[in-house]
């Protein structure tokens, strides 16, 4: 059956590490930039990190911020902290200055784990935060122990992680996550993607984000598979790395899959070892060509920090291009209009979810009870995203509700505008957003990054859009930019573009 999955037992990270170390022993758990950690290593290193943190003065109830690059010590500290009763806060490595200082203060971090690369940023942000201890990854020493020397493990249903939202539409908020939530996230995805202990996953995504933490680290912990994780993504090296590890699963985020698609094709593409390509978003027009070129199954999904995953494809059922699959058994999902009335099948509405089981989504926002309550209007968590169900129950993600553009009575998906623009051979990237119109509502503006040495006039780009979009969705404004503002996982910060609005460099077709 497609949805015969049931929630995992009430396990903690430490209990599952014990179980998997016993089951898989010296089998590789993670390769991080070619450094191998076995399942048995992972257990011993986590206990060693927990003992090191205790020796450095951390106690149950404290908070440890994680602000280090992709390395084994990050993983050790993440698992070790939970086993001594310390909550972890994975922080985006792009954070700096006052912003980083404010998050450290908000989380009441007692210590921050970092490395030589990020130490200057930590030292600058720590100025004025009395009592904040800076812990270097090397201070953990890669210690491996068999017994904890103190502490009290966090319970399965107790917030163990504060994960900050991506902040693509406004200020980031700290989502409180339990171990039960995170382990079930990983487990249901393993089920949907047909993951077994014989698989190997390859990815190059950050640990501080759900993509690295849950898809890679916890995905391997719950399934018993091995994962190879690189600290940087290289389109030209990616397939060589997949071959090196004989990876059966490939995971990419943001523009990675499009960048790989744009590489020159080769007869060897269909001989790559992976059988599943996982990513989001995947343009509908690339879904079947990707499957044919790489002789694999392409699966997509939809998730938030607060609820992961909400919907995914299942590897054993037809995958409809342009959709993100069916809702997973963790949640009830409905689409509603602006007054919270459910919308008919085929109609765009805001995606709302509610859990079917205790502690399988976030526990609320740190220190923000009013904002937590506001998101749960009428007992449903409102995602702020727009979607559409088809007649077979497949969900399509349409846009962020704040990013959707309303022009002269028509609703326009910024995502669909962007997909039309990037079809132009001169365009590398595009972000579409609304700007206030003198006639009321909004007009469409596109910010465009051109490919190296490529040229196109704004009028030519608009003419291209007119061939692929409804008349009401054709952009009025065009601005060529050297790059788009993004967060660490390559998501465009649309709110920054809206704040800039019309600039001197903006071309107006009217």
Secondary structure, 3 states (H helix, E strand, C coil): CCCCCCCCCCCCHHHHHHHHHHHHCCCEEEEECCEEEEHHHHHHHHHHHHHHHHHCCCCCCCEEEEECCCCHHHHHHHHHHHHCCCEEEECCCCCCHHHHHHHHHHCCCCEEEECHHHHHHHHHHHCCCCCCEEEEHHHHCCCCCCCCCCCCCCCCCCEEEEEECCCCCCCCCEEEEEHHHHHHHHHHHHHHCCCCCCCEEEECCCCCCHHHHHHHHHHHHHHCCEEEECCCCCHHHHHHHHHHCCCCEEEEECCHHHHHHCCCCCHHHHHCCCCEEEEECCCHHHHHHHHHHHCCEEECEECCCCCCCCEECCCCCCCCCCCCEEECCCEEEEEECCCCCECCCCCCEEEEEEECCCCCCCCCECCCHHHHHHHCHHHCEEEEEEEEECCCCCEEEEEECCCCEEECCEEECHHHHHHHHCCCCCEEEEEEEEEECCCCCEEEEEEEEECCCCCCCHHHHHHHHHHHCCHHHCCCEEEECCCCCECCCCCECHHHHHHHCCCCCCEECC
